[in-house]
Amino acid sequence: MPFLSVVTRCYKRPEGLARNTASLARQTDRDFEQIFIIDEVGVGIPAANRSLANAEPVGDYVLVLDDDDIISEPKAIEYLKEATADNPEIVIFKGDLEVLGILPSVAVWGKRPLKGQIAGCNFITRRDVWEKHVASYGADEAGDYEYIKALWWDKPAVVWLDRLLTATPNGRKWGAPE
């Protein structure tokens, strides 16, 4: 069983997907699987969020890394493994979302995540927590926030990993094809 399941939603962005998979190939620790959820039709963000419930991750932890996101740090898996030594439900780390800057911002670091200050590529969750709350991803276009908000109500054990691990190199496309 891998340490990390990386769930990647794809929608007609081959260049982004190539960057995404190349970023995983650069990982110094290969203890992960990648699961692809392909949207050939372009049914929109809420439907894409709901489609996450179709993923069947087997890793200890789950990361949503859409096709326009990359893991920017080659040792990310190593750092995440270290951060999960005490088996927390959530590990939150920094991501460079270009147009939005580094999230979570310094103003909310260590506090309850706020809408617009967290993205799916900013945290991993333990698989049992994922399974319990993944349906909350389908609430609206802010599925990643709705998901982590649902987790927060359970008062999870959280590790704040002060490292920049992910990026959205060309800014958010919000589901638009390249």
N, C-alpha and C positions, 0 to 999 in steps of 0.2 A: 504494500500500500504506500503511495507516495506521501510525502509531507504536505505538498500543496497541490490543490486542483485550481488551475487557471481557467476560468470560464470566459470565453471570448465570443461576444455577439458580433456578427459580421453583416454588413450591408453594402455590397457593390463598391467597396473601397479597397481594391487590390493593392495599391501602393501602401496604404496604411496597414493592411494585414501583413504585408511583407516586412514592414518595419517592426510590427508587433512580434511576429514569429522570430525574426532575427534577434530581437532583444532577449527573447527567452533562450535562444541558441547560445548567446554570449554568457549565460549564467555559469559561474564556476561550480555551483552545486546543481546537479541535474535531477534532484529529488522532487520532481513535479510531473504532472500530466497537464495537457491542454485539451479542453473541451470546446468545440465550436458549435455555436448556435447560429444557423444561417437564415437570414431573412432575404429571400429572393424577391419578395413582392414589395417591400418597403411599407409595411403596415403601420409604421409610426412608433414613437418612443414608448407610449404606454404598453403597446402590444409587445414590443421588444423586452420591456421590463418584465411583463408577465411570462414571457418565454423562458426566463431564467428558471422557473419552476420545473421546466422540462429537463434541465441539466441533472445529471446523476453523478456528482463528484464522489470520489472515493478517498481523496486525500484527507489528512487530519485537519487541514485548514483550507478555506476557499477564498479566492481573489477574483473579482470581476475586472477583467482587463480588456475593454472593448477594442475593436480593430483600429481605432485611432489613438490608442494608448500604447505606451511602451514601458518596460522596466528599464530605467535609465542607469541603474547601478548594477554592474556585473556580479557583485557579491550580495545582492538583495536576498536571495534564498538563505544564504548563510546568516545574514543579520536577522532575518525573520525567525529562523530556527532558534537562535540565541534568545530572542525576545519571547519565545513561547516556552521557555524552559519550565515555567510554573503553570503551564496549561491554561492561559487566560482565554476568555471567550472572544475577545477582540484585541487586535493590535492595530493601532492607528499610527500612520507614518505620513511623511510629507510627499506631496506630488506637485509638480510644476505644470499647471494647467494653462500656461502661456497667457491667454487673454485674461484669466482670472488671477494669475500670479501663483504663488506658493500657497497651497491649502493643506491642512487647516492653517489659517493665518496666526501670527503671533498673538493676536488679541483673544483668540479662542482656544489656543493650545492648552491642553490639560483640562478643558471644560467640556460640558455637554456639547456635541456638535450642533451647529446651526445650519439651517437651510442656506445654501449658497456657499458654505464654508467646508463642505465635505463632498467627496465624489467617490464613486465605486472603486476607483483605483487608489484610494487613500487608506484602505484598511483591509485586513483579512479577518475572517471569523472562523471559529471552530466549526467543523462540519455539523455537529449536532445542533448548534445554534442556527446555522444556515438553514437546516431542514425545518426547524421550528418557525422561522420568520421569513423565509424566501417569498412567500405569497405577498408580503407587504411591499415587495418591489413593484408590483403591478398597479399600485394605487394611482399614479399619475406620472407626468413627465419627470418629476423629482423622485423617482423610484429609489435611488441610492439613499437619499435623505430619509424617505419614508421607512426604508428598511432599517437604517441605523437608529432612527427614532423609536421604532418598535423594539429593537434590542435594548435601548437605553432604559425603557420602562421596566425591564427585568433586572436592572441594576447589575450589569455584567462586570466581571473582572476585566479591567482594561489595562493594557500596557501602551504607553505613549513612547514610540520609538523615534527619537529625534534625528531622523535621517531622511534625506531626499532619495526616494527609491523609484518613483514613477514619473512619467511626463506624458503630456499630450502635445507632441511637437508642433503641430500646425494649428493649434487651438481647437476648441470644440466645434464639430461640424453638426452636432445634434441630429445625427441620422442621415445627413445628406450624402449622397454618393460622390466620389471623386470624379 
